Amino acid sequence: MHDPRHEAAALTVFATALLRRAGVRDDIARDVAEVLVDADLMGHTTHGLGLLAPYLAEIANGGMQKSGEPDIVNAHPASQFWDGQRLPGPWLTRRAFDAASAMARTQGSATIVVRRSHHIACLAAYLPAITQRGQMGLVYCSDPNNQSVAPFGGLTPVFTPNPFAAGIPTSGDPILLDISASYTTNGLTGRLHEAGAKLPHPWLQDAQGNATDDPAVLFNGRNGTLLPLGGHDAGHKGYALALLVEALTAGLAGMGRADPKEGWGATVLVQVIEPAAFGGVDAMRRQMDFIVDACHDATPRAGVARVRMPGERALKLMREQRAHGVLLHPSIMPALDSWARKLEVAVPPALAPSAAVGAR
């Protein structure tokens, strides 16, 4: 038996067609599709095409807008503040990175804060385009509509996982950081709960504050929460990171958890730093290359073949899956089948097993 794989380009065409048939403007549909497929290529299967069916539902009920432009509320030479008008987050975030990248060329660094974006999918998917320009990119995100993570020492949910990511250029593959201020995510816990499965470690707590690996504590009134990064032992660190993300997103936007909820969405900070304005691109790469080599050359502990850099596995997997087909999570295509029938879009066929040889 072989797990079915799909050609990445065919998946992008399929996702774009679904979004277009749902009424999304062509350029927005293409950007959203590309970001989602890139996430799956990198192995972030909870934040790739697994989001497309929920996105389509949001479009159908009016929670996600189909077309329009962000409103630039405030602008300075090195910063802008946008109202995203609840447009699709992947399109808004790509546009914000492009604008910040251009500003950083002349200003040294640039920051854009976006309120009222819709969900922005996989943060790491935006970063290779920035590092390929020799720049450093950062992105922070919170969702004021949801609370699932308890502050350190508490039982009451206050935060979302509050992810943040950074892309750092080197002479080779970039370093890609993509982490959350919580141990795990809502996407993964939801998927495991539906499958009746457990987390690999006790990354949650039940309503009494006991650490657990059972996602069921989050659902059907059991009132559990996600633990901050570090858990019961060192969760003050994840708690501090969550507060930082809140300040950089909702705080700078002046809009967040203190305001009425508007539905699933995101408040986002995008920042681009131009190394040429500081010590220089070549000098930065020399320093980061040294760090990469030192980490790779570090003696691995028992059970570890080799120390990896953040993003190394994702970029390797992306190249392999572009060449040999994307292995989607088994829940993704069945969730999209009904949308494909409704919107009259052909589902791309899986690759023949022989075409996927070498991807394993």
C-alpha positions, 0 to 999 in steps of 0.5 A: 500500500502507498499513501496517496500523494498529489502534485503540488502545482495541481493542489494549488490550481485546485485550491485556487479554483475552489476559492475563485468559485466561492467568489474570491478575487483572482489574485487573493485566491492565488495567494491563499492557495499558494500559502496553504500548499506551501504549508503542506509542503513544509509538513505543517499539515494543520495549517495548510490545506486543512484550513481550506474547508473552514476558510470556504465556510467562513466565505460562505457565511460572510466571516471572510471577505472575498475582495477589497483592499486594506485601509492604511490607517496610519503611515510613516517612512518605516511603519504602517498600520492597516485595517485588514477589513477581514480579508483573507489573512494569507493575502494580507500577510504577503502584501504586508511583507512586500510593503515592509520589504520595500520600505526596509530597503531605504529605512533599514527596517520596517514594521506593519501592524494589521488589525482585523485580518482573517486567519493567516495560516502557517507563519513559516510559509511567508519567510523564504521569500524574504530571506531570498532577498537577503533580508530578515523577516519576523511575524507575530500573530494573535486571535482576539476571538479565541481564548484557549491558553491559560496564563502560568499558574492559572486555570482560566484561558486568556490567550491563543497560542500566539505564534511568532516566526522569524526567517534569518538569511545564511549562505545556504538554507535560511534559519526558519523559526516558527513557534508558539507561546503555548506547548501545542496548537488548537489545530493539532488538539482539535484534529487529535480529539476528532481521531480519539488520539492523544498528544505525545506529551502532557501539553494540556491541563484539565479543569483542576490543573492536572497536566494531561495528554488528552485533548478531550479535556478541551471539549464538551464542557470539560474546561481544560486549557493549553499550557504555556510553553514550559508547562507547570515547570517553566511556563512563566517563559511561555506566559511572558512570550504570550504577553509580548505577542499580545503587546506587539499585535493587539497592543500596537493595533489598539484593538484586541481582547478588550473589544467586542469579538468579530469572529475568527481572525488575527491581529498581526505584526510583520517586520522586515530588517535590512542587514545592509543598513547595519553590519552588512548582508555578507557580514550577517551571513558570515556570523550566521554561517558560523553558528549553523556550522557550530550547531551542526558540529555539536556532539549529539546526545544519545538517540539524536543522529545530528543537530538540526537547524530550525526549518531544516527539516521543513525545507528539505521536505518541501524540496522532496514533496515538490519533486515527488508529490505532497503527502496530505493528512488523510482528513484533508481531501475528504473535507474538500470533496463536498466543497468540490462538488458544491462549487463544481471543481474537479478534484486532482487525481492522486499520483500513481505510486511509482511517481512518488518513489523517492519521496519517502 
